[in-house]
Amino acid sequence: MMTTGQATINLDDPMIYARLDTQDMAGYIAGLPTQCRQAWDAGQRWPLPAGLRRPSRIVVLGMGGSAIGAEVVTTLASRLSPIPMQVVRGYTAPPVDADTLVIASSWSGDTEETLEAFQQTLGTGGMRLAITAGGRLGRLGPEMGYETFTYEFAGQPRAAIGWGVFALLAILQRIGAIPFESGAAEAACTELAQCATDWGIDVPTEQNAAKQIAQRLHERIPVIFGADILEVAARRWAGQMSENAKQWAMFATLPELDHNLIVGFPGPDVTRDAVYVVQLDSMAVHERTRLRIALTGEELDRNGVSHDELLIGGTEPLDTIMRACYLSDWVSLYLAMLSGADPTAVGAVSRLKDALTKHQR
């Protein structure tokens, strides 16, 4: 149990989830392994358009929860494929040529940054693909001359990471852009299912690593250090802490932070009480970077900064990255319960979107 002010929060009490998680974010999180399998199968079955071929370059346009899956695939591509791949988060697309595959990823199909950037690339040659659950992006393909892969998902975009990773990965595998074995996808889904068993709501706190991590992070600012291929997972952690638990969170990457942020560990003094660092480690990380994790932990200790080093399991990059991302889903859910927050609501995002509509160009 954890006490917050006058309230005692027991993460093993199902009534807490019934009271706070009224839109069942917990159910969407628990369903991720099944979602990943569905997305992989759908990507494998989708009739490939005749014009979709092996590109010389891949550019994915997306924001927030609709971009994080592409970040995972981009990390895999950097290990497995000679074809450069990048994710663009914003209004401006980079210059592209006739051999470039540009992919617009938007769950809603109405993300204004993605739509504007994608429109800049239309009619300029090359291959165009939209991955979406609907909206303008889903409707305008025939009129605007791009192919569309559509899927159905009723939850929040951030909870659709399975579609963002596995559908995109399946399509890129089929056109020869990323050499990837189907068995590795199935293995990752199987491991995620075991993680759901280990970290789920019904698992008591004493045996539940995700609940224990949430308790340590409660009323602190999480700062997530992602080593090597786990940089994308660190980004995911920070995003999930903010969106699900409704609090500040940040991320940094190793080895880069050992060339700058490490110098700032001593101050200001308020840092020692305000932040809690989580270092994400894996056997898949470069051996020198793994050494840096240990030495960086010593520097955190030297400066009195609380921290965890989490060794993420997995035998393949996809398995490892998805495990790390999935742990953040569960931790952020439990952190929301400890904070008395609805893990689904995103009122600030909605208000900002409404305000932007009053300033149409």
Secondary structure as GFF3:
##gff-version 3
##sequence-region A 1 361
A	DSSP	beta_strand	2	4	.	.	.	ID=ss1
A	DSSP	beta_strand	7	9	.	.	.	ID=ss2
A	DSSP	alpha_helix	14	20	.	.	.	ID=ss3
A	DSSP	alpha_helix	25	30	.	.	.	ID=ss4
A	DSSP	alpha_helix	32	45	.	.	.	ID=ss5
A	DSSP	beta_strand	57	61	.	.	.	ID=ss6
A	DSSP	alpha_helix	65	80	.	.	.	ID=ss7
A	DSSP	beta_strand	85	88	.	.	.	ID=ss8
A	DSSP	beta_strand	100	106	.	.	.	ID=ss9
A	DSSP	alpha_helix	112	121	.	.	.	ID=ss10
A	DSSP	beta_strand	127	132	.	.	.	ID=ss11
A	DSSP	alpha_helix	135	139	.	.	.	ID=ss12
A	DSSP	alpha_helix	141	144	.	.	.	ID=ss13
A	DSSP	beta_strand	147	150	.	.	.	ID=ss14
A	DSSP	three_ten_helix	157	160	.	.	.	ID=ss15
A	DSSP	alpha_helix	161	162	.	.	.	ID=ss16
A	DSSP	pi_helix	163	167	.	.	.	ID=ss17
A	DSSP	alpha_helix	168	174	.	.	.	ID=ss18
A	DSSP	alpha_helix	182	199	.	.	.	ID=ss19
A	DSSP	three_ten_helix	205	207	.	.	.	ID=ss20
A	DSSP	alpha_helix	209	217	.	.	.	ID=ss21
A	DSSP	beta_strand	221	227	.	.	.	ID=ss22
A	DSSP	three_ten_helix	228	230	.	.	.	ID=ss23
A	DSSP	alpha_helix	231	245	.	.	.	ID=ss24
A	DSSP	beta_strand	250	254	.	.	.	ID=ss25
A	DSSP	three_ten_helix	256	259	.	.	.	ID=ss26
A	DSSP	three_ten_helix	261	264	.	.	.	ID=ss27
A	DSSP	alpha_helix	271	274	.	.	.	ID=ss28
A	DSSP	beta_strand	275	282	.	.	.	ID=ss29
A	DSSP	alpha_helix	287	302	.	.	.	ID=ss30
A	DSSP	beta_strand	307	312	.	.	.	ID=ss31
A	DSSP	alpha_helix	317	339	.	.	.	ID=ss32
A	DSSP	alpha_helix	347	357	.	.	.	ID=ss33
###
